[in-house]
Amino acid sequence: MTSLNSRRALSFNKVPTIHWVTLCALGFSTLLTGCNGNAEKKEVYSVSGTLLINGKPAADAWITLAPDTEDVPAPMARVDKEGLFQLTVYDQDIAKYPKPGNPAGEYHVLVRMPKDPSIPLSQDRLGGAFANPEVFEHIVTIEAGENTLDPIQIDNAKLLF
């Protein structure tokens, strides 16, 4: 496995940095906007909450709500220094989702604490332990109207670096 990673690292070094930045930006925007351009417009509702890791605000962590169906987008948010977050679904796609928020329904909570907080999919300081709904079984329900989630607490988390 080390040799595969070494080869992969060598091939990454051959591509100019500006191209990697562009590719990453395009990939992330595709992830955020989804693959189904013809998806039915769904009403979205305000969702906010607090995320604590080991009893402290989870500053710079990213929280995502993973829906059970593919026709519903996955809202996400960056947690601020006080542990607060405001989830949004594609707020840049005004035609499809005219305001920040997310559709009603049940969602699996996924949490990542990226090494570089400006890049949500960078190396996870939590080792992916809370980014898998089969391992971290925390479910929330979003209802019509304004939603303030109960505080989400992750205890005994080990930060890798």
Protein Blocks (a to p, Z undefined) as FASTA:
>chain_A
ZZmmmmmmmmmmmpcfklmmmmmmmmmmmmmnojblmbccdddddddddddeehiacehi
acddddfbfkbccddddddfkopacddehkllmmlmmcgcddeddddddddddfblmlmk
bccfklommmcfklmccdddddedjddddddddehiacfZZ
